[in-house]
Amino acid sequence: MLKYLCYPIVFSLGIFSWVKYKLQGKLPNQIKAPKPKAVFITGGSKGIGKALLLHYAEYVPSVKTIIITGRNASELESAKQEAEIVAMRSKKNDFHVVTHSCDVRDRDAMEHIVQTMDEQYSIDLVIANAGVAKQQILNQDPKASFSKIARTIYDINWNGMLNTVLPIVDRYIERPNKVSNPKQIVLVSSGNAHLPGMAEDYGISKHAISTYAFSLRAKLASHNIAVNCIEPGPVNTDMLNSISKEGYTGTKTEPSKAAEYYVRQLTHNRGLIQYPTPFVVQLLYAMDMLPLVFQTSCILHLQEQYEKALSKTLG
């Protein structure tokens, strides 16, 4: 009975969230995004990071150099070779990938990498993409304690993002010719940023990243720096499929399709980028604004409706 009573409330909150999404996508500046020649991506060896790497390599003619970081050297090398092959197919003979095996939690190492790569290639676009979820930690260490899981998530998702972004922000602010030399910083958050009560530490860390992105977008506009926040929905990655032994069984989109959408929106300097299906996802986000008694009674029903709508949208 309660699930039917809360429908009008959820729908109203969904409309409100949708309007908020549309506004955040355009706020607060109209900086023209750069046509990047050099791109820096953390977590670039798999998942969304790798998909972005391959898309820039194949479809964005201006990109000549992509620097990717990750913790697995062999995966980085494999991603590099794949990207350089697709670039050659697109007749980008002057394209190359630079790899750095490192942990984004290592502040000094990240600062050194960002500084040296910027000095060498003049990075135009930084994508702070590296992240981890609870089940990935448990898959590696089934006996991981509650506190270890929490600290690892915040260390990688939050501190790793800061270790990537802050060194380049300092360099971007101090650069000459700001008017004719726009720069861009992208923070990869998650749709779970709006459901911290359900996604635990992961959702909370991503909520912080989204909030920080909107703050940076306003603060750095005067320095001709575009800041964007990507909040992926269900994308077919190792992280999503780590949910269970069977993997994520709901509707999901492929990383290549998601990357194509993200890059197109970044080209237009959209502040908030949500994909797939922002409106339906916003209905679920609205659940977190309801009293617990309403959440408990209708969340499973709304999840079912969400899956059906998402399936139709993605075709």
C-alpha positions in Angstrom: 0.0 0.0 0.0 2.8 2.4 0.9 4.5 2.0 -2.4 1.4 3.4 -4.2 1.1 6.3 -1.8 4.7 7.3 -2.4 4.5 7.3 -6.2 3.4 10.9 -6.5 6.1 12.0 -4.1 8.8 10.0 -5.9 7.7 11.4 -9.3 7.7 15.0 -8.0 11.2 14.5 -6.6 12.3 12.9 -9.8 11.1 16.0 -11.8 13.0 18.2 -9.3 16.1 16.1 -9.7 15.8 16.2 -13.5 15.6 20.0 -13.4 18.6 20.1 -11.1 20.5 17.8 -13.5 19.7 20.0 -16.5 20.9 23.1 -14.6 24.0 21.5 -13.2 24.9 20.4 -16.7 25.1 24.0 -17.8 26.3 25.8 -14.7 28.2 27.9 -14.1 30.4 28.9 -17.0 30.5 28.9 -20.8 34.2 28.1 -21.2 35.0 26.5 -24.5 36.5 23.1 -24.0 39.9 22.6 -25.5 40.7 20.4 -28.5 43.1 18.3 -26.5 46.4 17.2 -27.9 47.5 15.5 -24.7 45.2 13.5 -22.4 45.9 12.1 -18.9 43.7 9.2 -17.6 44.0 7.4 -14.3 42.7 3.8 -14.3 43.2 3.8 -18.0 43.9 0.1 -18.5 40.4 -1.3 -18.2 36.7 -0.3 -17.8 35.6 3.2 -18.6 39.1 4.5 -18.5 40.2 2.1 -21.2 37.1 2.9 -23.2 37.9 6.6 -23.1 41.5 5.8 -24.1 40.4 3.8 -27.2 37.8 6.4 -28.2 40.2 9.3 -28.0 42.8 7.2 -29.9 40.4 6.3 -32.8 37.9 9.1 -33.1 39.5 12.4 -31.9 42.0 13.7 -34.4 43.5 16.4 -32.2 44.7 13.9 -29.6 48.3 12.9 -30.2 49.4 11.6 -26.8 47.5 9.8 -24.0 49.1 9.1 -20.7 47.5 6.3 -18.7 48.1 5.1 -15.2 47.2 1.9 -13.3 48.5 -0.6 -10.9 48.9 -3.5 -13.4 51.8 -3.0 -15.8 50.8 -5.8 -18.1 47.3 -4.5 -18.4 48.6 -1.0 -19.1 50.9 -2.4 -21.9 48.0 -4.3 -23.4 45.8 -1.2 -23.4 48.6 0.8 -24.9 49.1 -1.6 -27.8 45.4 -1.8 -28.5 45.0 2.0 -28.6 48.0 2.5 -30.9 46.6 -0.2 -33.3 43.2 1.5 -33.5 44.9 4.9 -34.0 46.9 3.5 -36.9 43.7 2.3 -38.5 42.5 5.8 -38.3 45.7 7.0 -39.9 46.9 8.8 -36.8 50.5 7.8 -37.4 51.9 10.4 -34.9 49.8 9.1 -32.0 51.3 7.3 -29.0 50.5 6.2 -25.5 52.6 6.6 -22.4 52.1 4.3 -19.5 52.9 4.7 -15.8 52.4 1.9 -13.3 51.6 3.5 -10.0 49.0 3.7 -7.2 46.9 6.8 -7.2 47.1 6.7 -3.3 50.9 7.5 -3.6 50.8 11.3 -3.4 54.4 11.9 -4.2 54.5 9.5 -7.1 51.4 11.0 -8.6 52.7 14.6 -8.2 55.9 13.6 -9.9 54.1 11.9 -12.8 51.7 14.7 -13.4 54.5 17.3 -13.3 56.9 15.5 -15.6 54.2 14.6 -18.1 52.8 18.1 -18.2 56.3 19.5 -18.7 56.9 17.1 -21.6 53.5 17.0 -23.3 51.5 20.0 -22.0 48.5 18.1 -20.8 45.2 19.6 -22.0 42.7 17.2 -20.4 42.9 15.3 -17.2 40.4 12.5 -16.4 40.5 11.3 -12.7 38.9 7.9 -13.3 40.6 5.5 -11.0 38.2 4.0 -8.4 37.3 0.9 -6.4 34.2 -0.7 -5.0 33.6 -2.9 -1.9 33.3 -6.2 -3.7 36.5 -5.7 -5.6 38.3 -5.4 -2.3 36.6 -8.5 -1.0 37.4 -10.5 -4.1 41.1 -9.9 -3.4 40.9 -10.2 0.3 37.7 -12.1 1.5 38.7 -11.5 5.1 39.1 -7.7 4.8 37.7 -6.0 7.8 35.0 -3.3 7.8 37.6 -0.6 8.5 40.0 -1.8 5.9 37.3 -1.8 3.2 36.2 1.7 4.2 39.7 3.2 4.3 40.7 1.6 1.0 37.6 3.0 -0.8 38.2 6.5 0.5 41.9 6.3 -0.1 41.5 5.3 -3.8 38.3 7.1 -4.7 38.8 10.4 -2.8 42.5 10.7 -2.1 43.4 9.2 -5.4 41.3 11.8 -7.1 42.9 14.6 -5.1 46.4 13.3 -5.9 45.5 13.4 -9.6 43.7 16.8 -9.8 45.5 19.1 -7.3 49.0 18.9 -8.9 47.6 19.8 -12.3 45.3 22.5 -10.9 48.3 24.4 -9.5 50.1 24.1 -12.9 47.0 25.2 -14.9 46.4 28.3 -12.7 50.0 29.4 -13.1 50.1 28.9 -16.9 50.5 31.8 -19.3 48.0 32.7 -22.1 45.0 31.4 -20.2 42.5 33.0 -22.6 43.9 31.3 -25.7 44.8 28.1 -23.8 41.8 26.5 -22.1 42.3 23.4 -20.0 39.9 20.7 -18.8 39.6 18.5 -15.7 37.1 15.6 -15.5 36.1 13.8 -12.3 34.5 10.4 -12.7 31.9 9.9 -10.0 29.0 7.5 -10.1 25.2 7.3 -10.2 25.6 5.8 -6.7 26.7 9.3 -5.5 23.0 9.9 -5.0 22.4 6.7 -3.0 25.0 6.8 -0.3 22.6 5.1 2.1 22.5 2.1 -0.2 26.0 2.1 -1.7 27.7 2.6 1.7 31.3 4.0 1.6 31.5 3.8 -2.2 28.4 6.0 -2.6 29.6 8.5 0.0 33.0 8.8 -1.7 31.4 9.4 -5.0 29.0 11.9 -3.6 32.0 13.8 -2.3 33.6 13.7 -5.7 30.4 15.1 -7.5 30.1 17.9 -4.9 33.8 18.8 -5.3 33.5 18.8 -9.1 30.7 21.4 -9.0 32.7 23.5 -6.6 35.8 23.3 -8.8 33.8 24.2 -11.9 32.8 27.5 -10.3 36.2 28.3 -8.7 38.3 27.6 -11.8 36.1 29.2 -14.4 38.1 32.5 -14.0 41.3 30.7 -15.0 39.7 29.3 -18.2 39.6 25.8 -16.8 36.6 23.6 -17.6 35.6 21.1 -14.9 33.2 18.3 -15.6 31.6 15.5 -13.6 30.7 12.1 -15.1 28.3 10.0 -13.2 28.1 6.6 -15.0 25.0 4.4 -14.7 25.3 0.7 -15.2 28.3 0.2 -17.6 29.6 -3.3 -18.3 32.9 -3.1 -16.4 34.8 -5.4 -14.0 33.7 -3.1 -11.2 30.0 -3.5 -12.0 30.3 -7.3 -12.6 32.1 -7.8 -9.3 28.7 -7.5 -7.5 28.3 -11.3 -7.6 29.9 -14.4 -9.0 27.3 -14.3 -11.8 28.1 -10.7 -12.5 25.6 -7.8 -12.8 22.5 -9.4 -14.3 20.6 -6.1 -14.9 20.6 -4.1 -18.1 23.9 -2.4 -18.8 25.6 -0.5 -21.6 29.0 -1.3 -23.1 32.0 0.9 -22.2 32.6 2.0 -25.8 29.0 3.4 -26.1 29.3 5.1 -22.8 32.7 6.6 -23.7 31.3 7.9 -27.0 28.6 9.7 -25.1 30.9 11.1 -22.4 33.4 12.5 -24.9 30.6 14.2 -26.9 29.3 15.9 -23.8 32.8 16.9 -22.7 33.4 18.5 -26.0 30.4 20.8 -25.2 31.7 21.4 -21.6 28.6 19.9 -20.0 29.0 20.3 -16.2 27.2 17.1 -15.2 27.2 14.1 -17.5 25.0 11.1 -16.5 24.6 8.1 -18.7 22.6 5.9 -19.2 19.0 7.2 -18.8 19.3 10.2 -16.4 15.6 10.7 -15.8 14.8 7.1 -14.8 17.9 7.1 -12.6 16.8 10.3 -11.0 13.6 8.6 -9.9 15.7 6.1 -8.0 17.9 8.9 -6.6 14.8 10.6 -5.3 14.2 7.6 -3.1 17.0 8.6 -0.9 15.1 11.8 -0.1 12.1 9.8 1.3 11.6 8.6 4.9 12.9 5.1 5.4 9.4 3.5 5.7 8.6 4.6 2.1 12.0 3.5 0.8 11.6 0.1 2.3 8.1 -0.5 0.9 8.7 0.5 -2.7 12.4 0.4 -3.6 12.2 -3.1 -5.0 9.2 -2.2 -7.2 10.9 0.9 -8.5 14.0 -1.1 -9.2 11.9 -3.5 -11.4 10.4 -0.5 -13.3 13.8 1.0 -13.7 15.2 -2.2 -15.3 12.3 -2.3 -17.7 12.6 1.3 -18.7 16.4 1.1 -19.0 16.1 -2.0 -21.2 13.7 -0.2 -23.6 15.9 2.9 -23.7 19.1 1.1 -24.5 17.3 -1.1 -27.1 
